[in-house]
């Protein structure tokens, strides 16, 4: 029987849906996920802001022909995991 874990960390839950943590500090966390269907690397960035208006940014890692990064939408589950990660890092949010 495999080891059963009652509670999974947020990083483990993100890994289950394909995200690999690339970098983490007190101010910034970055994950990446490769989209096999459309052949691009998605970058998911959580950014701390002192004013409490923290950012969740999701984009294609590479720059397009106009010199920009294309936005990649997130599901509600992915956003929920991002918010949970911010809470774990004790990033207080502006109300």
Z-matrix of the N, CA and C atoms (Angstrom, degrees):
N
C 1 1.449
C 2 1.527 1 109.28
N 3 1.311 2 116.04 1 133.83
C 4 1.462 3 120.23 2 178.69
C 5 1.516 4 110.80 3 -68.83
N 6 1.337 5 114.40 4 157.48
C 7 1.463 6 118.51 5 174.61
C 8 1.512 7 108.94 6 -64.12
N 9 1.299 8 116.87 7 126.74
C 10 1.458 9 121.80 8 178.85
C 11 1.517 10 108.29 9 -98.64
N 12 1.303 11 115.86 10 128.43
C 13 1.459 12 121.15 11 -179.99
C 14 1.520 13 107.57 12 -110.38
N 15 1.311 14 116.52 13 122.62
C 16 1.461 15 121.04 14 -176.50
C 17 1.526 16 111.48 15 -68.41
N 18 1.324 17 116.49 16 -45.30
C 19 1.461 18 120.82 17 -179.20
C 20 1.519 19 109.88 18 -121.86
N 21 1.327 20 115.93 19 131.99
C 22 1.463 21 121.19 20 177.46
C 23 1.521 22 108.81 21 -101.07
N 24 1.320 23 115.39 22 146.68
C 25 1.459 24 119.64 23 176.62
C 26 1.523 25 109.19 24 -72.96
N 27 1.298 26 116.08 25 164.35
C 28 1.463 27 120.92 26 177.31
C 29 1.517 28 110.36 27 -62.00
N 30 1.320 29 117.18 28 -39.85
C 31 1.465 30 120.45 29 178.07
C 32 1.529 31 110.90 30 -61.89
N 33 1.333 32 117.44 31 -38.64
C 34 1.465 33 120.91 32 177.67
C 35 1.530 34 111.36 33 -66.40
N 36 1.315 35 116.60 34 -38.79
C 37 1.468 36 120.05 35 177.93
C 38 1.524 37 111.21 36 -67.57
N 39 1.325 38 117.00 37 -39.07
C 40 1.462 39 120.05 38 176.11
C 41 1.527 40 110.33 39 -66.32
N 42 1.319 41 117.04 40 -36.48
C 43 1.469 42 120.82 41 178.22
C 44 1.530 43 110.52 42 -64.74
N 45 1.314 44 117.33 43 -35.48
C 46 1.464 45 121.37 44 178.44
C 47 1.532 46 112.12 45 -60.69
N 48 1.330 47 116.76 46 -30.50
C 49 1.469 48 119.72 47 179.69
C 50 1.527 49 111.49 48 -101.43
N 51 1.338 50 115.75 49 16.59
C 52 1.456 51 120.53 50 169.27
C 53 1.513 52 117.57 51 102.63
N 54 1.323 53 119.01 52 -3.30
C 55 1.462 54 120.99 53 -178.07
C 56 1.532 55 111.51 54 -86.50
N 57 1.310 56 115.73 55 134.35
C 58 1.454 57 123.03 56 175.29
C 59 1.523 58 108.15 57 -112.77
N 60 1.332 59 116.15 58 130.34
C 61 1.467 60 119.04 59 178.89
C 62 1.519 61 108.95 60 -73.72
N 63 1.337 62 115.95 61 127.05
C 64 1.455 63 122.78 62 -179.56
C 65 1.519 64 110.81 63 -98.51
N 66 1.338 65 116.12 64 -38.64
C 67 1.467 66 120.94 65 -174.92
C 68 1.523 67 109.22 66 -154.65
N 69 1.337 68 116.35 67 144.36
C 70 1.462 69 120.84 68 173.69
C 71 1.518 70 109.92 69 -146.58
N 72 1.333 71 115.69 70 132.70
C 73 1.462 72 122.62 71 170.64
C 74 1.523 73 106.71 72 -140.23
N 75 1.316 74 116.67 73 -175.34
C 76 1.468 75 120.24 74 177.82
C 77 1.527 76 112.14 75 -68.28
N 78 1.338 77 117.68 76 -19.66
C 79 1.456 78 121.94 77 -173.63
C 80 1.526 79 114.26 78 -112.78
N 81 1.331 80 117.51 79 -11.50
C 82 1.467 81 118.94 80 -171.71
C 83 1.527 82 110.04 81 -157.53
N 84 1.338 83 116.25 82 136.65
C 85 1.462 84 121.74 83 174.20
C 86 1.519 85 107.28 84 -132.35
N 87 1.337 86 116.25 85 134.65
C 88 1.459 87 119.98 86 179.13
C 89 1.528 88 110.00 87 -128.38
N 90 1.336 89 114.84 88 133.81
C 91 1.455 90 123.26 89 175.09
C 92 1.525 91 107.89 90 -122.41
N 93 1.327 92 115.55 91 156.88
C 94 1.462 93 120.82 92 175.19
C 95 1.520 94 109.31 93 -135.28
N 96 1.348 95 114.45 94 149.64
C 97 1.463 96 120.84 95 177.70
C 98 1.521 97 108.15 96 -146.85
N 99 1.321 98 116.56 97 132.26
C 100 1.462 99 120.43 98 179.12
C 101 1.526 100 109.11 99 -90.76
N 102 1.340 101 116.40 100 129.95
C 103 1.456 102 122.31 101 176.55
C 104 1.524 103 107.95 102 -94.83
N 105 1.316 104 115.18 103 106.62
C 106 1.461 105 121.86 104 -176.35
C 107 1.532 106 111.73 105 -66.31
N 108 1.319 107 116.80 106 -37.48
C 109 1.468 108 120.60 107 -177.03
C 110 1.529 109 112.55 108 -64.66
N 111 1.334 110 116.10 109 -46.12
C 112 1.469 111 120.37 110 -175.61
C 113 1.528 112 113.48 111 -104.79
N 114 1.331 113 117.37 112 0.47
C 115 1.468 114 123.28 113 173.20
C 116 1.535 115 113.98 114 60.11
N 117 1.315 116 116.28 115 55.76
C 118 1.471 117 120.15 116 174.86
C 119 1.524 118 109.75 117 -145.00
N 120 1.331 119 115.41 118 158.56
C 121 1.461 120 122.11 119 176.83
C 122 1.522 121 108.27 120 -99.15
N 123 1.336 122 115.82 121 123.18
C 124 1.465 123 121.55 122 177.27
C 125 1.521 124 108.90 123 -91.35
N 126 1.310 125 115.96 124 135.24
C 127 1.458 126 122.01 125 176.29
C 128 1.532 127 107.93 126 -111.06
N 129 1.316 128 116.75 127 126.28
C 130 1.462 129 122.94 128 178.63
C 131 1.520 130 106.94 129 -115.19
N 132 1.322 131 116.55 130 117.02
C 133 1.465 132 122.06 131 -174.87
C 134 1.527 133 110.66 132 -119.11
N 135 1.323 134 115.78 133 130.99
C 136 1.462 135 122.49 134 173.29
C 137 1.519 136 106.62 135 -111.17
N 138 1.329 137 116.47 136 121.62
C 139 1.468 138 121.53 137 -173.91
C 140 1.516 139 110.88 138 -121.05
N 141 1.314 140 116.01 139 126.78
C 142 1.462 141 122.41 140 176.81
C 143 1.522 142 109.87 141 -79.79
N 144 1.341 143 115.77 142 137.54
C 145 1.466 144 120.47 143 173.56
C 146 1.529 145 107.81 144 -127.56
N 147 1.298 146 116.25 145 135.42
C 148 1.462 147 121.73 146 -176.71
C 149 1.527 148 112.79 147 -58.59
N 150 1.340 149 116.86 148 -31.92
C 151 1.464 150 119.97 149 -177.73
C 152 1.531 151 112.79 150 -76.08
N 153 1.347 152 118.51 151 -2.89
C 154 1.463 153 121.65 152 176.83
C 155 1.522 154 113.68 153 92.63
N 156 1.309 155 118.44 154 -5.64
C 157 1.464 156 122.07 155 178.17
C 158 1.527 157 108.74 156 -95.94
N 159 1.337 158 115.57 157 72.20
C 160 1.452 159 122.12 158 -176.38
C 161 1.531 160 110.10 159 -68.18
N 162 1.329 161 116.22 160 160.70
C 163 1.462 162 121.00 161 -173.83
C 164 1.520 163 111.65 162 -117.42
N 165 1.333 164 114.82 163 142.75
C 166 1.454 165 123.16 164 167.30
C 167 1.522 166 104.97 165 -117.91
N 168 1.327 167 116.88 166 117.39
C 169 1.463 168 120.74 167 -179.05
C 170 1.517 169 108.89 168 -123.36
N 171 1.325 170 115.84 169 134.26
C 172 1.449 171 121.68 170 179.25
C 173 1.519 172 108.29 171 -132.23
N 174 1.329 173 116.23 172 123.42
C 175 1.465 174 119.60 173 -176.99
C 176 1.523 175 110.63 174 -152.05
N 177 1.333 176 114.46 175 166.88
C 178 1.459 177 120.26 176 171.38
C 179 1.520 178 106.98 177 -70.55
N 180 1.308 179 117.29 178 136.30
C 181 1.469 180 120.96 179 -174.88
C 182 1.528 181 111.91 180 -64.62
N 183 1.326 182 117.58 181 -38.58
C 184 1.460 183 120.98 182 -177.73
C 185 1.527 184 112.04 183 -84.53
N 186 1.296 185 115.81 184 159.43
C 187 1.464 186 123.14 185 178.55
C 188 1.532 187 108.84 186 -86.92
N 189 1.355 188 116.66 187 138.92
C 190 1.460 189 119.61 188 178.86
C 191 1.530 190 111.03 189 -82.59
N 192 1.321 191 117.07 190 -176.27
C 193 1.474 192 121.17 191 -175.63
C 194 1.527 193 112.98 192 -64.70
N 195 1.338 194 118.15 193 -22.44
C 196 1.469 195 121.10 194 177.27
C 197 1.526 196 112.29 195 -87.78
N 198 1.326 197 117.61 196 -1.07
C 199 1.458 198 120.96 197 178.62
C 200 1.513 199 114.24 198 88.68
N 201 1.338 200 117.70 199 17.20
C 202 1.461 201 121.98 200 -179.51
C 203 1.525 202 110.44 201 -118.90
N 204 1.324 203 115.81 202 166.52
C 205 1.463 204 121.67 203 172.59
C 206 1.522 205 107.57 204 -98.62
N 207 1.316 206 117.32 205 129.48
C 208 1.460 207 120.70 206 177.33
C 209 1.522 208 110.12 207 -74.09
N 210 1.317 209 116.35 208 138.25
C 211 1.451 210 122.98 209 178.64
C 212 1.529 211 109.20 210 -72.50
N 213 1.335 212 116.71 211 145.02
C 214 1.461 213 122.70 212 174.56
C 215 1.515 214 106.94 213 -122.28
N 216 1.320 215 117.15 214 123.70
C 217 1.459 216 121.66 215 -179.17
C 218 1.519 217 112.19 216 -68.35
N 219 1.322 218 115.12 217 155.75
C 220 1.459 219 122.09 218 178.28
C 221 1.521 220 109.82 219 -117.11
N 222 1.312 221 115.98 220 147.76
C 223 1.460 222 120.48 221 174.13
C 224 1.528 223 108.79 222 -78.71
N 225 1.323 224 116.40 223 166.04
C 226 1.467 225 119.98 224 177.54
C 227 1.530 226 110.58 225 -62.38
N 228 1.320 227 117.40 226 -36.19
C 229 1.463 228 121.08 227 178.40
C 230 1.527 229 110.87 228 -63.40
N 231 1.328 230 117.06 229 -42.40
C 232 1.464 231 121.04 230 178.73
C 233 1.522 232 111.25 231 -64.53
N 234 1.328 233 117.19 232 -41.42
C 235 1.471 234 121.23 233 177.22
C 236 1.525 235 109.97 234 -64.08
N 237 1.327 236 116.82 235 -41.49
C 238 1.468 237 120.92 236 178.69
C 239 1.529 238 110.73 237 -59.48
N 240 1.334 239 116.54 238 -42.00
C 241 1.465 240 119.88 239 178.14
C 242 1.528 241 111.45 240 -66.44
N 243 1.329 242 116.79 241 -37.50
C 244 1.473 243 120.40 242 177.09
C 245 1.523 244 110.75 243 -62.54
N 246 1.321 245 116.47 244 -45.04
C 247 1.469 246 120.30 245 179.15
C 248 1.525 247 111.17 246 -64.07
N 249 1.334 248 116.02 247 -38.32
C 250 1.461 249 119.93 248 177.94
C 251 1.533 250 110.53 249 -64.23
N 252 1.319 251 116.97 250 -41.07
C 253 1.474 252 120.90 251 178.05
C 254 1.527 253 110.39 252 -62.59
N 255 1.338 254 117.02 253 -42.79
C 256 1.467 255 120.68 254 177.46
C 257 1.526 256 110.60 255 -60.35
N 258 1.325 257 115.97 256 -40.07
C 259 1.463 258 120.33 257 178.61
C 260 1.530 259 110.60 258 -64.74
N 261 1.340 260 116.79 259 -41.84
C 262 1.474 261 120.81 260 177.78
C 263 1.529 262 111.60 261 -60.60
N 264 1.329 263 116.20 262 -34.51
C 265 1.466 264 121.02 263 179.15
C 266 1.526 265 112.05 264 -80.91
N 267 1.347 266 115.79 265 -0.50
C 268 1.472 267 123.49 266 179.50
C 269 1.519 268 112.68 267 64.05
N 270 1.329 269 115.15 268 34.97
C 271 1.469 270 120.09 269 173.88
C 272 1.522 271 106.73 270 -81.45
N 273 1.283 272 117.40 271 111.96
C 274 1.469 273 121.86 272 179.32
C 275 1.520 274 109.31 273 -79.26
N 276 1.318 275 114.56 274 137.17
C 277 1.465 276 119.85 275 -176.54
C 278 1.515 277 111.32 276 -102.20
N 279 1.311 278 114.87 277 145.61
C 280 1.464 279 122.19 278 177.70
C 281 1.528 280 107.37 279 -71.10
N 282 1.310 281 116.66 280 136.96
C 283 1.472 282 120.66 281 178.81
C 284 1.502 283 111.33 282 -95.92
